[in-house]
Every structure is written in structure tokens, then in C-alpha cells.
Amino acid sequence: VMERAFGPLGTTILVETGPADPSDVAAREAYWRKRRDRDPDLWVVELDIASAERFAAETITLG
């Protein structure tokens, strides 16, 4: 689980968040659902592609 945040220099970065075991599907879903309760504008996007972290970094932080 990656989330956009502001880095120390004020630039946009991606940080790892979520459950301790990222392979726990139920924990991942519970995590984003809890976040969604607090932030109704939250977007949850699941990427099932090669180099998903790189794609997200290039798309989200540079966009």
C-alpha cells in the first residue's frame, strides 16, 4: 500500500502505509475502508502490472 505524501523538501513522494503484512488481503481492505470512512474523497487504485511502484511514482508524484 502506497500513499502520496509531502517529503521533507515539500515535494510529493510515495510512502508505504497500511498493514504490516501487505500480502494479507483482508487487512489491506480493512485499512483502506477505515481510511475511506475518514476521507470520503480517498481514491483506491489497485495496480496489477509489472513495476507498479515505478508506474505509481511516475504517474502520481509527477502528475
Disulfide bonds with the S-S distance in Angstrom:
none
